[in-house]
Amino acid sequence: MSELLRYAGTLRGGEALVGPRRVQLDLTDRCQGRCVACWNNSPLLPTRPAREPAVLPTARVNTLLGELTSCGVEEVFLSGGGEPSLHPDFLPILTRIKAHGLRCSVNTDLLRYNPWILEELVCLELDSLTVSLWAGDGPSYAALRQQGREAGEACFEQVLRNLETVLEVRARTPRRLPRVKLYNVVTRRNVEQLGPLYELALRLGVEACEFVPLDPLPGVMDELTLDRAALQSLERALELLFLRRHPGLADNLDQFLRRLRAPGAGEGRYDASEVVQYPCLAGLFFSRIRADGSVNYCLKSGRYPIGSILEQDFRALWYGEVYAGLRRTAAAGVLPFAESCGRTCDNLDDHRELARWFDRLDESRQGVAALMAELGATCGEVGP
Ligand code: SF4
């Protein structure tokens, strides 16, 4: 029903009749990692943030879950500015999310987990676990985290052991949850890792393997940005991967190739020609709540918070005038954060799905119109 209301909202010029389908909740900005491509903690950043990393208060998260459930949210995705498992109440929050009947996904480095917590993730029937890995071997893992080789390799082995634990425990359960995905940001430093990562995903027996080109922080991550040579060697690696593609492993290789071949790829504008083909209605399907409480329209609008859940009920923000204005802008065909949209849009799949729905609706309308015309003609024939 909620989904129908979201679609109905798109037909009313982007009016929210129900809450978003999915909310990304950044429990904390704390992170012990130093991934080179991270906008918050990269060692390439000229200065470290002066303030302490934000952490969402558990009491506020608890009330928020009630607000999300009551407005029809279906999934909470724990991800964001830091490592979600470093929130002091990570497991109790996860338990509450599931108790509210919401689907729950976690995006994690899967590094500092003990076996007991890994078993709990399976027992709680976490729906999906996305492991941010980026490398298929220890030395590359170390290079992407600016670690010494020995320490990096030890961390890589630990992540693999943790993955294997989750998969082993999961194999003994009836529902086989969580679904596990390897998530890989591709930079100039791991161009050669496509094949090894894909092979690793197959060997482990995870369900999905995804590749995303780095969205670099301008002026800071230039050395990581995919240049022409890197784009070409990625295309060659992809051609080989297509030959070895396994039907049991979900992937986004077609989308990745499309991005690499995009006219703006050399400038890091991988989605510029694609985003303009669809209306952006992310404001009806998605919302992000950050560790400092601020609410964002999408992952590319971090500098433009709509408000804060530390000051207001989420529903007041969702149905409020700022959000409504953004939705109206987007529904009118204007990208609300146009300067960022063309780089990589994380909601592109939703936009495509919506466009397909509009197409089907058009077909149905045309079908009904044709039927009415035929009926009219038939009635005319048999009429008085
Ligand atoms: S990046 Fe742009 S097109 Fe994508 S969801 Fe955000 S505003 Fe919409």
Boltz pocket constraint, residues with backbone or C-beta under 6 A from the ligand:
constraints:
  - pocket:
      binder: B
      contacts: [[A, 275], [A, 280], [A, 281], [A, 282], [A, 297], [A, 298], [A, 299], [A, 300], [A, 301], [A, 335], [A, 336], [A, 337], [A, 338], [A, 340], [A, 341], [A, 342], [A, 344], [A, 345], [A, 346], [A, 347], [A, 348]]
      max_distance: 6.0
